[in-house]
Amino acid sequence: MKTNSKKLFAGGLGQLTIPLIAIALLVIFNLIRDPSFFSINLSQNNDGNIVLAGNLISIINGASELAILAMGMTLVTAACGGQDISVGAAAAIAGDVFIKVIKAGSVINAGIVILAFLSACLVAMIFGAFNGILVAVFRIQPMIATLILYTCGRSIAYWINGGATPNVKSSILSGIGSFIPGIPIPTPVLIVALMAIIFKLLFRFTSLELLTQSVGINESAAKLNGINTTFIKILSFVILGVCVCVAGIIGTSRLGLINHETLLLDVEMDAILAVAIGGNSLGGGKFKISGSIIGAYVIQMLTTTLYAMKVSSTDVKAYKAIVIILLVVIGSPVVKKKFDKLVRQRISLKKNDSKGAAQA
């Protein structure tokens, strides 16, 4: 038991400890407040399909775009030691391109939707590469570099469709944004699972995870070991571009229209917080994609809980900020170090007590 304790706390709190504790506390709080909060039932949606419904489904469904953005944001944070604050604006651009291509077709079918996705993905990757070049080549701090697109991105989205907010009625888009007929699980949840699997396979069959961490931990040492640090940084932004595109298309498909002003508005801060709550260092280096995904669900569960408690929308952000500050402080290196020191002291005291008892 003592050996297990040593292994458990040898490196301080585990990276996933804070987000898992946060999830557990929110679950316990909601079960005490309302035992039926997490009940899941079958209901019929507007299309006549039998689907899963309930607060838990709303949480995992509502956090889908945030979870996908958090995955890409984790890579950028790990490689560059900074964050991309333009993901919401870039998602609006991708969503506008997606709808623009679909509206250009005479008939909305699978082929035109795939073409629209590839077009939107290409545009999002180009903008991601633009941000990456500013950071990796011109050595501009990530938050400052991405401030450019954050400022003008929604204006670019406005120009793409001539300032209009076109709507598209299509069973395919409805399936992407809500439910596929015959499948009771929301499609965005399935897309999140697919993206997580893609990242897992990417890390499993390539050296991307190791290279990204190496660049983030010590860029100079990575260069000496032959790693192309510029390429890794740009690649992280390009991959985030793909995540931005997917999130933008989900958001667009949910409503069946594109509104460049409101699509994923203010999602940037939540994405950064999801990465931080997930136990990832905002200064770069080691990371866990799973932690960021859990962090996204923590934020969404907190939001849903506050609304369930009849907290007004104007006050929700303030309450979220208080809770998130507590979580981030608890998971900070200073607190982890002090906790680790206390645990080691307790283990040492137990050892001494055991030795004294044995000698007696």
The 8 nearest C-alpha neighbors of each residue, nearest first, counted from 0:
[[1, 3, 2, 4, 5, 6, 7, 346],
 [2, 0, 4, 3, 5, 346, 350, 6],
 [1, 3, 5, 4, 0, 6, 7, 346],
 [4, 2, 6, 0, 5, 1, 7, 8],
 [5, 3, 7, 1, 2, 6, 8, 0],
 [6, 4, 2, 3, 9, 8, 7, 1],
 [7, 5, 3, 9, 4, 8, 2, 10],
 [8, 6, 4, 5, 9, 3, 13, 10],
 [7, 9, 11, 10, 5, 6, 12, 4],
 [10, 8, 6, 5, 11, 7, 339, 4],
 [9, 11, 8, 12, 13, 339, 7, 6],
 [12, 10, 339, 8, 335, 9, 13, 336],
 [13, 11, 335, 8, 14, 16, 10, 339],
 [12, 14, 16, 15, 11, 10, 8, 7],
 [13, 15, 278, 16, 12, 17, 277, 279],
 [14, 16, 13, 17, 18, 290, 19, 278],
 [15, 17, 13, 19, 14, 18, 20, 12],
 [16, 18, 20, 19, 15, 21, 330, 278],
 [19, 17, 21, 20, 277, 15, 16, 294],
 [20, 18, 22, 16, 21, 17, 15, 23],
 [19, 21, 23, 17, 22, 18, 16, 24],
 [22, 20, 18, 24, 19, 23, 17, 25],
 [21, 23, 19, 25, 20, 24, 297, 26],
 [22, 24, 20, 26, 21, 25, 19, 27],
 [25, 23, 27, 21, 26, 22, 28, 20],
 [24, 26, 28, 22, 23, 27, 29, 21],
 [25, 27, 23, 29, 24, 28, 30, 22],
 [28, 26, 30, 24, 29, 25, 23, 31],
 [29, 27, 25, 31, 26, 30, 24, 32],
 [30, 28, 32, 26, 31, 27, 33, 25],
 [29, 31, 34, 27, 33, 32, 28, 26],
 [32, 30, 28, 29, 33, 34, 27, 26],
 [31, 33, 29, 30, 28, 34, 36, 27],
 [32, 34, 30, 36, 35, 31, 29, 28],
 [35, 33, 30, 36, 31, 32, 29, 37],
 [34, 36, 38, 33, 37, 30, 29, 39],
 [35, 37, 33, 34, 38, 54, 29, 30],
 [38, 36, 55, 35, 54, 39, 53, 34],
 [39, 37, 35, 36, 53, 40, 54, 55],
 [40, 38, 53, 52, 37, 51, 41, 55],
 [41, 39, 52, 51, 53, 42, 38, 50],
 [40, 42, 51, 50, 52, 49, 43, 39],
 [43, 41, 49, 50, 51, 52, 40, 44],
 [42, 44, 49, 48, 47, 50, 45, 41],
 [45, 43, 47, 46, 48, 42, 49, 50],
 [44, 46, 47, 43, 48, 49, 42, 50],
 [47, 45, 44, 48, 43, 180, 49, 178],
 [46, 48, 44, 45, 43, 49, 180, 50],
 [49, 47, 43, 44, 46, 50, 180, 181],
 [48, 50, 43, 42, 183, 41, 44, 47],
 [51, 49, 183, 41, 42, 48, 43, 52],
 [50, 52, 41, 183, 40, 184, 42, 39],
 [53, 51, 40, 39, 56, 41, 42, 50],
 [52, 54, 39, 56, 55, 38, 57, 40],
 [55, 53, 57, 56, 37, 58, 36, 52],
 [56, 54, 58, 37, 57, 53, 59, 39],
 [55, 57, 53, 58, 59, 54, 52, 60],
 [56, 58, 54, 60, 55, 61, 59, 53],
 [59, 57, 55, 61, 56, 60, 300, 299],
 [60, 58, 56, 62, 61, 57, 55, 63],
 [59, 61, 57, 58, 63, 62, 188, 56],
 [60, 62, 58, 63, 57, 59, 299, 64],
 [61, 63, 65, 59, 60, 299, 64, 66],
 [64, 62, 66, 65, 60, 61, 187, 188],
 [65, 63, 246, 67, 66, 62, 68, 249],
 [64, 66, 68, 62, 63, 67, 295, 69],
 [67, 65, 69, 292, 63, 295, 68, 64],
 [68, 66, 64, 70, 69, 65, 242, 191],
 [67, 69, 65, 71, 70, 66, 242, 72],
 [68, 70, 72, 270, 66, 67, 71, 291],
 [71, 69, 67, 73, 68, 72, 288, 66],
 [70, 72, 239, 73, 68, 74, 69, 242],
 [71, 73, 69, 75, 74, 70, 68, 76],
 [72, 74, 76, 70, 71, 75, 69, 274],
 [75, 73, 77, 71, 76, 72, 235, 78],
 [76, 74, 72, 235, 78, 77, 73, 79],
 [75, 77, 80, 81, 73, 283, 79, 74],
 [76, 78, 283, 284, 74, 215, 75, 80],
 [79, 77, 215, 211, 75, 76, 214, 232],
 [80, 78, 81, 76, 75, 77, 215, 283],
 [79, 81, 283, 282, 76, 77, 78, 281],
 [82, 80, 76, 141, 79, 142, 282, 281],
 [81, 83, 76, 142, 141, 84, 75, 72],
 [84, 82, 85, 145, 142, 141, 86, 72],
 [83, 85, 267, 145, 86, 142, 82, 149],
 [84, 86, 149, 88, 145, 83, 148, 87],
 [87, 85, 89, 88, 84, 90, 267, 243],
 [88, 86, 90, 263, 89, 85, 266, 264],
 [87, 89, 152, 91, 153, 90, 85, 86],
 [90, 88, 86, 92, 91, 87, 85, 152],
 [89, 91, 247, 93, 87, 243, 92, 88],
 [92, 90, 94, 88, 259, 89, 93, 262],
 [91, 93, 156, 89, 95, 90, 94, 96],
 [94, 92, 119, 90, 96, 244, 95, 91],
 [93, 95, 97, 91, 247, 248, 92, 96],
 [96, 94, 92, 98, 97, 93, 156, 99],
 [95, 97, 99, 93, 119, 94, 98, 100],
 [98, 96, 115, 94, 119, 95, 99, 100],
 [97, 99, 101, 95, 100, 96, 102, 94],
 [100, 98, 96, 102, 101, 97, 95, 103],
 [101, 99, 103, 115, 102, 98, 97, 96],
 [100, 102, 98, 103, 99, 104, 115, 111],
 [103, 101, 99, 104, 100, 98, 105, 167],
 [104, 102, 100, 101, 99, 105, 98, 106],
 [105, 103, 102, 106, 101, 107, 111, 100],
 [104, 106, 103, 107, 102, 101, 111, 108],
 [107, 105, 104, 108, 111, 101, 102, 103],
 [108, 106, 111, 104, 101, 105, 169, 112],
 [107, 109, 110, 111, 106, 112, 171, 169],
 [108, 110, 112, 111, 113, 107, 171, 114],
 [109, 111, 113, 108, 112, 114, 107, 115],
 [110, 112, 114, 113, 108, 109, 115, 101],
 [111, 113, 115, 109, 114, 110, 116, 108],
 [114, 112, 116, 110, 115, 111, 109, 117],
 [115, 113, 111, 117, 112, 116, 118, 110],
 [114, 116, 97, 112, 118, 100, 113, 117],
 [117, 115, 113, 119, 114, 118, 120, 97],
 [116, 118, 120, 114, 119, 115, 121, 113],
 [119, 117, 115, 121, 120, 116, 114, 122],
 [118, 120, 93, 116, 122, 97, 96, 121],
 [119, 121, 117, 123, 244, 118, 122, 241],
 [122, 120, 124, 118, 119, 123, 117, 125],
 [121, 123, 125, 119, 124, 120, 118, 126],
 [124, 122, 240, 120, 126, 125, 121, 93],
 [123, 125, 240, 127, 237, 121, 126, 122],
 [126, 124, 128, 122, 127, 123, 121, 129],
 [125, 127, 129, 123, 128, 124, 122, 130],
 [128, 126, 237, 124, 236, 240, 130, 125],
 [127, 129, 131, 125, 237, 126, 130, 233],
 [130, 128, 126, 132, 127, 131, 125, 133],
 [131, 129, 127, 133, 128, 132, 145, 144],
 [130, 132, 233, 128, 134, 236, 129, 133],
 [133, 131, 136, 135, 129, 134, 130, 128],
 [134, 132, 137, 130, 131, 136, 139, 135],
 [133, 135, 139, 138, 131, 132, 141, 137],
 [136, 134, 229, 132, 138, 131, 133, 232],
 [135, 137, 132, 138, 133, 134, 229, 131],
 [136, 138, 133, 139, 134, 135, 132, 140],
 [139, 137, 134, 135, 136, 140, 133, 132],
 [140, 138, 134, 137, 144, 133, 141, 143],
 [139, 141, 143, 142, 144, 134, 138, 81],
 [142, 140, 144, 81, 143, 134, 82, 145],
 [141, 143, 145, 144, 82, 140, 83, 146],
 [144, 142, 146, 140, 141, 145, 139, 147],
 [145, 143, 141, 146, 142, 139, 133, 140],
 [146, 144, 147, 142, 148, 85, 143, 83],
 [145, 147, 149, 143, 144, 148, 150, 142],
 [148, 146, 145, 150, 149, 144, 151, 143],
 [147, 149, 152, 151, 150, 145, 146, 85],
 [150, 148, 85, 146, 147, 152, 88, 151],
 [151, 149, 148, 147, 152, 146, 153, 85],
 [150, 152, 148, 154, 153, 149, 147, 155],
 [153, 151, 88, 148, 155, 154, 149, 150],
 [152, 154, 156, 88, 155, 151, 259, 157],
 [153, 155, 157, 151, 156, 152, 158, 259],
 [156, 154, 152, 158, 157, 153, 151, 159],
 [155, 157, 92, 153, 159, 154, 158, 95],
 [158, 156, 162, 154, 155, 159, 160, 153],
 [159, 157, 161, 155, 156, 160, 162, 154],
 [160, 158, 156, 157, 161, 155, 95, 96],
 [159, 161, 158, 162, 163, 157, 99, 95],
 [162, 160, 158, 163, 159, 157, 156, 164],
 [161, 163, 157, 160, 158, 164, 159, 156],
 [162, 164, 161, 160, 165, 157, 258, 257],
 [165, 163, 258, 257, 166, 256, 162, 160],
 [166, 164, 256, 163, 257, 167, 98, 160],
 [165, 167, 256, 255, 164, 257, 168, 98],
 [168, 166, 255, 256, 169, 165, 102, 98],
 [169, 167, 255, 166, 170, 172, 173, 256],
 [168, 170, 171, 172, 173, 167, 107, 255],
 [169, 171, 173, 172, 174, 168, 175, 179],
 [170, 172, 174, 169, 173, 175, 109, 108],
 [173, 171, 175, 252, 174, 169, 170, 176],
 [172, 174, 170, 176, 171, 175, 177, 252],
 [173, 175, 179, 178, 171, 172, 177, 176],
 [176, 174, 172, 173, 186, 177, 252, 171],
 [177, 175, 253, 252, 173, 249, 174, 172],
 [176, 178, 174, 185, 186, 173, 175, 253],
 [179, 177, 174, 185, 186, 180, 182, 184],
 [178, 180, 174, 182, 181, 186, 177, 175],
 [181, 179, 182, 48, 178, 174, 183, 49],
 [180, 182, 179, 183, 48, 49, 178, 50],
 [181, 183, 179, 180, 184, 178, 50, 185],
 [184, 182, 50, 51, 49, 181, 185, 178],
 [183, 185, 182, 51, 186, 50, 178, 188],
 [186, 184, 178, 177, 188, 187, 60, 183],
 [185, 187, 189, 178, 188, 177, 175, 190],
 [188, 186, 190, 189, 185, 63, 191, 60],
 [189, 187, 191, 186, 190, 60, 185, 63],
 [188, 190, 192, 186, 187, 191, 193, 185],
 [189, 191, 187, 193, 192, 188, 194, 186],
 [192, 190, 194, 188, 193, 189, 63, 195],
 [191, 193, 189, 195, 190, 194, 196, 188],
 [194, 192, 190, 196, 191, 195, 189, 197],
 [195, 193, 197, 191, 196, 192, 190, 198],
 [196, 194, 192, 198, 193, 197, 199, 191],
 [195, 197, 199, 193, 194, 198, 200, 192],
 [198, 196, 194, 200, 199, 195, 201, 193],
 [199, 197, 201, 195, 196, 200, 202, 194],
 [198, 200, 196, 202, 197, 201, 203, 195],
 [199, 201, 203, 197, 202, 198, 204, 196],
 [202, 200, 198, 199, 203, 204, 205, 197],
 [201, 203, 199, 200, 205, 208, 204, 207],
 [202, 204, 200, 201, 205, 199, 206, 198],
 [203, 205, 201, 202, 200, 206, 199, 207],
 [206, 204, 202, 207, 201, 203, 208, 200],
 [205, 207, 209, 208, 210, 202, 204, 203],
 [206, 208, 210, 205, 209, 211, 202, 201],
 [209, 207, 211, 202, 210, 206, 212, 205],
 [208, 210, 212, 206, 211, 207, 213, 202],
 [211, 209, 213, 207, 212, 208, 206, 214],
 [212, 210, 78, 208, 214, 213, 209, 207],
 [211, 213, 284, 215, 285, 209, 210, 214],
 [212, 214, 210, 216, 211, 215, 221, 209],
 [215, 213, 218, 211, 212, 217, 221, 216],
 [214, 216, 284, 78, 283, 212, 77, 213],
 [217, 215, 284, 213, 214, 212, 283, 218],
 [218, 216, 220, 214, 219, 215, 213, 221],
 [217, 219, 214, 221, 220, 215, 222, 216],
 [220, 218, 222, 221, 217, 223, 214, 224],
 [219, 221, 223, 222, 217, 218, 224, 213],
 [220, 222, 218, 224, 219, 226, 223, 214],
 [223, 221, 226, 219, 225, 224, 220, 218],
 [224, 222, 220, 225, 221, 219, 226, 218],
 [225, 223, 221, 222, 226, 220, 219, 227],
 [224, 226, 222, 223, 227, 221, 228, 220],
 [225, 227, 222, 221, 228, 224, 210, 223],
 [228, 226, 230, 229, 225, 231, 222, 221],
 [227, 229, 231, 230, 226, 214, 232, 222],
 [230, 228, 135, 232, 231, 227, 233, 136],
 [229, 231, 233, 228, 232, 227, 234, 135],
 [232, 230, 234, 228, 229, 233, 235, 227],
 [231, 233, 235, 229, 234, 230, 78, 135],
 [232, 234, 131, 230, 236, 235, 231, 128],
 [235, 233, 237, 231, 236, 232, 230, 238],
 [234, 236, 75, 238, 232, 233, 237, 74],
 [237, 235, 127, 239, 233, 234, 131, 238],
 [236, 238, 127, 240, 124, 234, 239, 128],
 [239, 237, 241, 240, 235, 236, 234, 71],
 [238, 240, 71, 236, 242, 237, 241, 243],
 [241, 239, 124, 237, 123, 243, 127, 238],
 [240, 242, 244, 238, 239, 243, 120, 124],
 [243, 241, 239, 245, 240, 244, 68, 67],
 [244, 242, 240, 246, 90, 241, 245, 247],
 [243, 245, 247, 241, 120, 242, 93, 246],
 [244, 246, 242, 248, 247, 243, 249, 241],
 [247, 245, 64, 243, 249, 244, 248, 242],
 [246, 248, 90, 244, 94, 250, 245, 249],
 [247, 249, 251, 245, 94, 250, 246, 252],
 [250, 248, 252, 246, 176, 251, 247, 253],
 [251, 249, 247, 253, 248, 252, 246, 262],
 [250, 252, 248, 249, 253, 257, 254, 256],
 [251, 253, 176, 255, 172, 249, 254, 250],
 [252, 254, 176, 250, 251, 255, 249, 177],
 [255, 253, 256, 252, 251, 250, 176, 257],
 [256, 254, 252, 167, 166, 253, 251, 168],
 [257, 255, 166, 254, 165, 251, 167, 164],
 [258, 256, 164, 251, 259, 95, 165, 94],
 [257, 259, 164, 260, 261, 262, 256, 91],
 [258, 260, 91, 262, 261, 153, 156, 257],
 [261, 259, 258, 262, 153, 264, 91, 157],
 [260, 262, 264, 258, 259, 263, 91, 257],
 [261, 263, 264, 259, 258, 91, 260, 250],
 [264, 262, 87, 266, 261, 265, 250, 90],
 [263, 265, 261, 262, 266, 87, 260, 88],
 [266, 264, 267, 268, 263, 87, 269, 261],
 [265, 267, 269, 263, 264, 268, 87, 270],
 [268, 266, 270, 84, 265, 269, 86, 87],
 [267, 269, 271, 270, 266, 272, 265, 84],
 [268, 270, 272, 266, 271, 267, 273, 65],
 [271, 269, 69, 273, 267, 268, 272, 65],
 [272, 270, 268, 274, 273, 269, 275, 267],
 [271, 273, 275, 269, 274, 270, 276, 268],
 [274, 272, 294, 295, 270, 276, 291, 271],
 [273, 275, 291, 277, 271, 272, 276, 279],
 [276, 274, 272, 277, 279, 273, 278, 271],
 [275, 277, 294, 273, 278, 274, 272, 18],
 [278, 276, 290, 291, 294, 274, 275, 18],
 [277, 279, 14, 276, 275, 15, 290, 280],
 [280, 278, 286, 275, 277, 274, 281, 287],
 [279, 281, 282, 283, 278, 275, 284, 286],
 [280, 282, 283, 76, 80, 279, 81, 275],
 [281, 283, 80, 280, 81, 76, 284, 77],
 [284, 282, 77, 80, 215, 76, 281, 280],
 [283, 285, 215, 216, 212, 77, 286, 78],
 [286, 284, 212, 77, 283, 279, 287, 216],
 [285, 287, 279, 77, 284, 288, 73, 280],
 [286, 288, 290, 289, 279, 291, 285, 277],
 [287, 289, 291, 290, 70, 292, 73, 286],
 [290, 288, 292, 287, 291, 293, 277, 70],
 [291, 289, 277, 293, 287, 288, 292, 15],
 [290, 292, 277, 274, 294, 273, 288, 293],
 [293, 291, 66, 289, 295, 294, 290, 288],
 [292, 294, 296, 290, 295, 291, 297, 289],
 [295, 293, 273, 291, 277, 297, 276, 292],
 [296, 294, 273, 292, 66, 298, 293, 297],
 [295, 297, 299, 293, 298, 294, 300, 62],
 [298, 296, 294, 300, 295, 299, 22, 301],
 [299, 297, 301, 295, 296, 300, 302, 294],
 [298, 300, 296, 302, 301, 297, 62, 58],
 [301, 299, 303, 297, 302, 298, 58, 296],
 [300, 302, 304, 298, 299, 303, 297, 305],
 [301, 303, 299, 305, 300, 304, 298, 306],
 [304, 302, 300, 306, 305, 301, 307, 299],
 [305, 303, 307, 301, 302, 306, 300, 308],
 [304, 306, 308, 302, 307, 303, 310, 301],
 [305, 307, 309, 303, 308, 310, 304, 302],
 [306, 308, 304, 309, 305, 303, 310, 302],
 [307, 309, 305, 306, 310, 304, 303, 311],
 [310, 308, 306, 307, 311, 305, 304, 312],
 [311, 309, 306, 305, 308, 315, 314, 312],
 [310, 312, 314, 313, 309, 315, 306, 305],
 [311, 313, 315, 314, 310, 316, 306, 309],
 [312, 314, 311, 315, 316, 317, 310, 318],
 [315, 313, 311, 317, 312, 316, 318, 310],
 [314, 316, 312, 318, 317, 313, 319, 311],
 [317, 315, 319, 318, 314, 320, 313, 312],
 [316, 318, 320, 314, 319, 315, 321, 313],
 [319, 317, 321, 315, 320, 316, 322, 314],
 [320, 318, 316, 322, 317, 321, 323, 315],
 [319, 321, 317, 323, 318, 322, 324, 316],
 [322, 320, 318, 324, 319, 323, 317, 325],
 [323, 321, 325, 319, 324, 320, 326, 318],
 [322, 324, 326, 320, 325, 321, 319, 327],
 [325, 323, 327, 321, 322, 326, 320, 328],
 [324, 326, 322, 328, 323, 327, 329, 321],
 [327, 325, 323, 329, 324, 328, 330, 322],
 [326, 328, 330, 324, 329, 325, 276, 331],
 [329, 327, 331, 325, 330, 326, 324, 334],
 [330, 328, 326, 327, 331, 334, 325, 335],
 [329, 331, 327, 328, 17, 326, 335, 278],
 [330, 332, 328, 333, 334, 329, 327, 335],
 [333, 331, 335, 334, 336, 330, 337, 329],
 [334, 332, 336, 335, 331, 337, 330, 328],
 [333, 335, 337, 336, 331, 332, 329, 338],
 [336, 334, 332, 338, 333, 337, 11, 12],
 [335, 337, 339, 333, 334, 338, 332, 340],
 [336, 338, 340, 334, 339, 335, 341, 333],
 [339, 337, 335, 341, 340, 336, 334, 342],
 [338, 340, 11, 336, 342, 337, 341, 335],
 [341, 339, 337, 343, 338, 342, 336, 344],
 [342, 340, 344, 338, 343, 339, 345, 337],
 [341, 343, 345, 339, 344, 340, 346, 338],
 [344, 342, 346, 340, 345, 341, 347, 339],
 [343, 345, 347, 341, 342, 346, 348, 340],
 [344, 346, 348, 342, 347, 343, 349, 341],
 [345, 347, 343, 349, 344, 348, 350, 342],
 [346, 348, 344, 350, 345, 349, 343, 351],
 [349, 347, 345, 351, 350, 346, 344, 352],
 [350, 348, 352, 346, 347, 351, 353, 345],
 [349, 351, 347, 353, 348, 352, 346, 354],
 [350, 352, 354, 348, 353, 349, 355, 347],
 [353, 351, 349, 355, 350, 354, 356, 348],
 [354, 352, 356, 350, 351, 355, 349, 357],
 [353, 355, 357, 351, 356, 352, 358, 350],
 [356, 354, 352, 358, 357, 353, 351, 359],
 [355, 357, 359, 353, 354, 358, 352, 351],
 [358, 356, 354, 359, 355, 353, 352, 351],
 [359, 357, 355, 356, 354, 353, 352, 351],
 [358, 356, 357, 355, 354, 353, 352, 351]]
